[in-house]
């Protein structure tokens, strides 16, 4: 780290302010995903005032299945370096599973699609068993400073707080600097808090400034589609308005359920019924009109006058509401490339080919999201290799390597068996067929070991192998 401490403090404050400016937008998207942001937009003022509290806590959430449908198919199994022709880097795969990055990355991909970005952090410090430590950071607590020209990460910042202090750890390609400052609950000097350095001071630790040898910023941003800008898109940004419309229609529907689903009667030209007033001895001492609220509960209205008669309004047909909701859900499915059967459970005994056609858009979407996330995930694996002390040659090979993902398209066993037979008949080797069908490198190795053992035990295959070798 060639900068002075004051320069680092200034950069930390700039990143902290940028992170704070992002917080509101990220929180909105995360709340949308969790279904916490149910609103009654486009309702009249009076309707909103009355029903906002009555329907508090209710919200139809279509953002979650839109994100989960794609995120659940983004499963990284490992990486194959550029110099390897088959298999997977077993050391990195072991470290990946050992750091629970299989589950951590799954949550990161959900956040990557919901909020537009997520972060991985390969800790420079060694773990007790010398394996790399990897954590996955929330986009409201992490930020990376990227060179706008080269796209290379220049620094990273992770923040958190407790009851007394804000904490920040600043990462560069060769250093880690640990800061703290008094948070808003403690009365810090306003001049110091608002200064260019933001009131950040080194933490009271043995080594608040440490060197590392990873060669890159340990914090990595995993970005969604950016449209060549610095602001990644959320996959649910376009769903929010449609979801608000659905919630408003549900509010209208539930209000109508109480008022329009039972027949209403009107007594025209009839006096409002009266009930007797009794004294303490049970004697009638007068009469009073029936309470209006009681008549409304019974769906009865009295209009006094001569020539009494009774009219009736039949219950309303509320199917129009559900039709509009169904149409909006179809629009959500089309705009987000989410298969209809993920949103409306009506497909029963559907042929496998029909499901493949229905999921074609989702498969293409997942491939696209995999492409956007590849840069950040490759850097994460490079950092894990660097934490192991790998050579620059191996790290460069990983830079041009290939990420191994689980199958993103679901296939029945019958379809998989058919593919295997046709590939075998076409002359493809057994390992390629196994990798195509099984995908998981651990299972591929296990299956190939079984194949090898069976061949050794089969006398005909063993004789053929000996003849081939000239034995």
Order of alpha helices (4+ residues) and beta strands (2+ residues): alpha-alpha-alpha-beta-alpha-alpha-beta-beta-beta-beta-beta-beta-alpha-beta-beta-beta-alpha-beta-beta-beta-alpha-beta-beta-alpha-alpha-alpha-alpha-alpha-beta-alpha-alpha-alpha-alpha
